[in-house]
Every structure is written in structure tokens, then in C-alpha cells.
């Protein structure tokens, strides 16, 4: 059978990895796919650099639309990123009858419904294994491997940049700003790291996992997103003393009232495997009613790890090309006719309705009755305390200090109730600084 013809839009880190791995492993990939997979065209603004990567055997063009217009191209691999030109090109490729492989989580988390609908109407595949957790086949696991289950929850370290920063903060006892600069110097963080450190990248990925896990449309606009920029080294240290590590988790959970979809720093018990995922590595824990808890670990970014996911999608497409796609696995795992059915699907809950436990750090005047007032306000809101840790004033504010930190761990409570209690506690004259609140996930 004729090799399937692929056009790459963009040949940066992931594109060159895809080209190299396809070259190196072509024989095994052909045996698995049942036909060859050939990169026939590459589009990149920097055609000179593109030619250095792919040599003379591949046609290099500066205009991505030349690939879409070529009737010999079966699959377009979009590696441009972002919502702008990438969205236009993906929709044009679909309209031209091309299958699409993309690593673009931002595009799918925001415009996924429109893109998947266009693909279904045209009878082509949009595959996106590389969009979530790089080389870890988590989309395949959620879409296919766990298909027997009612998924209960998914929690993942799905942003390597922030996990690297948090690991360094813990290892070296440094604050966020210092580590971010070091991460940028080493190339672990981008010059503009906003999407990573503010949790947006993780929220894009969590949004996709949520849709696949629970059969709901992609709804990035309903995700709660909080990054790691406000985390202090002191919280990482106190969490450790209490038996926890702080990780930026993407969490999506089924509850009786609806679906939780949130990204924020979380205390995780140090004894959990996921708490020990360090550096730029990614990991995702999935809990299903039949299988129990499963863990997926690996590189969430990088040239060949991400290429591994892109090529897995190409192999799937090579096997299905020309077949009736009505019988293939739907892009979001559930049949599209069951997505977005008014009144049927579970709503994504506002953050005030989320139920979780909390770590609170409250800077107080070190005087009699302060702890009692705080615990009374928590009790009035129906919030039960799990543990309290009080630091020596000298340790917190230096010798002779009259201030100290109270650390309180709570049992599960509604976020809306916690918001109300914290507003009251913050108003006490003996509370001397903005309260730090970090959510806590036991993941058991
Ligand atoms: N910027 C992402 C990360 C990699 O740090 O994990 C691509 O999603």
C-alpha cells in the first residue's frame, strides 16, 4: 500500500523530533501501521532551517496553505501552536478533507467543539495525543484503555515548567521569583512563562481530559485556574513538616452535583507516588470505578517524547484512512450525539461549589486568644480542623518577634463556606497579613 502522505506545519522542536523518529523507526512503524508514513512536505517560515532538518528529499515551503492545497497530502500535522493562524489552518485542512494531528492544547481546549464538529461533518480525524502530557499516552488511556469505567477523578502534574520550579523551590529552599529566573536561564521556562506559571497550560490539558473522562464538551471557560506565582518557600517548608508536598495539579472530578474542573497548587501527601514526581516530569492519576487508581508517568514535553505521541496518532490514522469513521473511537471518547445534550450532561461546577480540604497560613499577633477566635470563626462556618501547627515567633519574624504563623489543616468543606470564613478571619485586627490558602488533595 502507498505510504500515507504527511505535511508538517512547523518544524521546530516537535516537528524535527517527528521527522527524526519516523526516519529512525520507519520499518517498525510501517509493520505496525500496515503501510509507510512519509513526511512529504514541510511548511515553516524559516525555510533554510527547515531544509537543514529534512534535507532534499522533502519539499519545504514557506506557506502552510501550499500543503493544504496539495491533493496528495493525506494528513496535516499542526505544530504551530496558539489560537490564531493555527485555528484557521486546522479548519482549512479539515475543509480540504485532510486528517489533522495536533499538539495544540490551547486550540482544542478553547475551540475543540467547533473543530471536532467540522471534522465529523467532513469525515476526517482530528487526533491530539501530543496535546496532553507530551509522550505519556494519557489520551489513549482515557479514550480507550479505561472505556469500561465510570471515571471518578483525574489529577495530574501536567505542566513540566511549574513542576521543575516547585521541585527546585523545595530542594533548595528558594522563593518562586529566584527559581523562575534560574529556570529561564536553563531553558526550562520560556522568556514569557505566563501560560505555564499562571496555570493556563495545565488548565487547557485538564479541560481536554475532563471532556474525555466525563463525556462533556470542552469548556475551558468554566475551568478554575490558579498558578504558582504566589507560593512562598515557607509554605513548601511547612507543608513538608506536615507530611505533604505542594504540586500544581490539574484536577477534574465527578460529583453528584456536577464536574469539578480546576488547576491550582495542591498539598498532596508525600507518600503518594505523584507527590514524588520531580523536575520537569509529568504524571497523571486516573481513578475509575472498575479499575481503581492508575498512574501514568513520563516526559510531558521535549522533541522526541512529544514526537512519540504525534506518530502514535499518525499510525492510528494510517490504519483508519479510507475506512468508515462512524465505527472509530470518537475524538472525545463519547459519541458526539451524547455531548452537549441540553439538561443531560453534568454541569461544570463553579469553584464555590467545590468540596476539598485546605491548608491555611495565617500571620497573627502572638497573643492570648488569637487561635481561639480563628477556630471559632471556622467552627461557625461548619469547618472542621484536622491539624494545627504554630511556629515559634522567633523562627518566623526573627528574635523578639511578636508575630507568628498559624498553620491550619482542615477537613473537607465547601469552597464557598471557606471563602466566607476567611473573609471574617482576615478582618480580625490580630491577623496581620493576607491569609495564604492552598487546597489539599488526599488522592486516595
Ligand atoms: N510548557 C509545557 C510544560 C510543555 O511546561 O509542560 C508543553 O505543553
Boltz pocket constraint, residues with backbone or C-beta under 6 A from the ligand:
constraints:
  - pocket:
      binder: B
      contacts: [[A, 131], [A, 158], [A, 159], [A, 160], [A, 161], [A, 162], [A, 188], [A, 196], [A, 201], [A, 280], [A, 300], [A, 301]]
      max_distance: 6.0
